[in-house]
Amino acid sequence: MIPSRQADRLPALLIVCALAAVSLVIGMLGTTTARVSAQELMGAERVPGEAAFIAGHRGGSTTAPENTLPAVRSALDRGFDYVEVDLALTADGHAVLMHDATVDRTTDGTGRVADLTLAQIRELDAGSWFSPAFAGTRVPTAQELFDVLARENGRAILDLKGVWTADAAGTLVDELQTLGLDRQVAVASFDARTLAYIQARSEVISRLVILKMLPADVVEAALEVGARGVVVDRRALAARPEIVGALHAADLRVIVYTLNTDRQWNAVTSLGVDGIVTDDPALLHDWQRGLASG
């Protein structure tokens, strides 16, 4: 049996090991030399008290069903900085917007996304659960999302769910490059291999490491994968607020998820985080305006 104190450290140690392995994978696959700076994508690092950029969680899920094109369009129409959406792979390797491992919660179907084909998922109603007004809304493909971003000149954070294959990552990169979105989109993942596959195909597309638990040296972990920043759980950040300064010193950005109250927004804004992921971007925008006017 593992002693409790050692067991508490295991998740963080596993993260460090996985992230360290990425550099080896990237070296084997090869990379290009072009880069996009953290400032180009996410602006200059914030100082304590300065407003962070706003990312609509799952597109902004208070006005439309999460991870659907109506949610994405609503966020873009309102001028929010980013939409944050989840991409998962179907049984036949297509990327669709879906957060959960199954389709049960947000559609009228059942089953694991990974066990369903794109054709099967496209038959599902992804809107009626939210409101009758959205009945018949379909689960979008990544390509459909990218088409909207290209038309609206929008920015997005793509949370790649699960473990992606090299082929799926390559297809994603190709679609972004074709539409000229590689400097407007950041790819985020918990999985080190997925980030390695993205970097092997494009050094331009920025990568973000998602961390629910923090490794001992957060800066080193992020730099080892060539990330431009981290997306960190608010509870983990609250336990170690000093990492904001350390990451900024390394020209890395700090995005925190998922915050929905003024108390939470105030706590992280006082630390100088660069981005806030929220379910209610409109309310956060109003709160930031009040903060600026006060």
Stockholm file with secondary structure:
# STOCKHOLM 1.0

chainA/1-294         MIPSRQADRLPALLIVCALAAVSLVIGMLGTTTARVSAQELMGAERVPGEAAFIAGHRGGSTTAPENTLPAVRSALDRGFDYVEVDLALTADGHAVLMHDATVDRTTDGTGRVADLTLAQIRELDAGSWFSPAFAGTRVPTAQELFDVLARENGRAILDLKGVWTADAAGTLVDELQTLGLDRQVAVASFDARTLAYIQARSEVISRLVILKMLPADVVEAALEVGARGVVVDRRALAARPEIVGALHAADLRVIVYTLNTDRQWNAVTSLGVDGIVTDDPALLHDWQRGLASG
#=GR chainA/1-294 SS CCCHHHHHHHHHHHHHHHHHHHHHHHHHHCCCCCCCCHHHHHCSCCCTTSCCEEEEETTTTTTSCTTSHHHHHHHHHTTCSEEEEEEEECTTSCEEECCSSBSTTTSSCCSBGGGSCHHHHHTSCSSTTTCGGGTTCCCCBHHHHHHHHHHHTCCEEEEECSCCCHHHHHHHHHHHHHTTCTTTEEEEESCHHHHHHHHHHCSSSEEEEEESSCCSCHHHHHHHTTCSEEEEEHHHHHHCTTHHHHHHHTTCEEEEECCCSHHHHHHHHTTTCSEEEESCHHHHHHHHHHHHHC
#=GC SS_cons         CCCHHHHHHHHHHHHHHHHHHHHHHHHHHCCCCCCCCHHHHHCSCCCTTSCCEEEEETTTTTTSCTTSHHHHHHHHHTTCSEEEEEEEECTTSCEEECCSSBSTTTSSCCSBGGGSCHHHHHTSCSSTTTCGGGTTCCCCBHHHHHHHHHHHTCCEEEEECSCCCHHHHHHHHHHHHHTTCTTTEEEEESCHHHHHHHHHHCSSSEEEEEESSCCSCHHHHHHHTTCSEEEEEHHHHHHCTTHHHHHHHTTCEEEEECCCSHHHHHHHHTTTCSEEEESCHHHHHHHHHHHHHC
//
